[in-house]
Amino acid sequence: MLIKILTKLAYLKKYHFKLDIIRKYYQPIQPTISKIDGEIIYQEIQPTKKIENMIYCFWNLKTKKKLKKNYLYRVVSDGCIDIFFDNNNPTENYIMGFCKKYTEFQIGKDFNYIGIRFLPSAFPLIFGINAKLLSNNSQELKFILPEFSNWISTEFKTKKTFEEITKLLNEKLIIEFNQQKKEIDTRFLKSLELIFQNNGFLDTENDLNIGLSSRQLRRIFDYYIGTSVKSFSNVVRFQHILNSKPSKESLKNSKLYFDVGFYDQAHFINNFKAFYGVTPSEAFS
């Protein structure tokens, strides 16, 4: 029995190390709360080290006081899967999969949302659910993970702070991770590494020479990411631009978009707007 436990722990440690390439290269940004939103707080807490290669962050979006009108919350494309719930009513818990474009939600005048942002491939690995089933929509968690949904509803029935909830989520996800048995294909991880290293700008047909056919690669990306290699690469490219934090002027002068494959400014603006919801000038002004 002891040997089995030690073997399992050694495997999880080795496997967890393999996944560090994702966090090393990829920092998915959600720059959706502007300085003018003084009545709304957005904050992130990093996960414990044991699951840092699976979870990018825990996040909290809440009002300081009741707003005068309903708030329109925009989520930009980040390649991740999120579980989230309203801490004012935790029975309302949801999951949102990979999205090819930005998404907007009318979330009311008074809210306290808490979420888990899973790094690409982590959610299917932990829970064994095909990411393709979650893509491009938000749905109630109880239809996807009924036990986890019920745990949220029960555990947070008594109101807790964001910090207290984060501690409990860390503990719960460590348990879930330790129970996972599926081993990810290292060739898939290599493909992710190549995409990240090239900031999403590569020929997905020819540059991913990793020993998988195009059909195999499509199937494995559908399962772990929820979309095609090309669509995911486009989001990585978009996120690279966000992480570069360009100003309106520097973007115009440095022509950053040429370095990641956009052939002219109009092409870049149209692509950016699809992922963000506004033009680069509006986003970086």
Summary of the structure (lengths in Angstrom):
residues: 285
radius of gyration: 19.5
end to end distance: 60.3
largest distance: 63.5
contacts: 841
relative contact order: 0.13
helix: 47%
strand: 16%
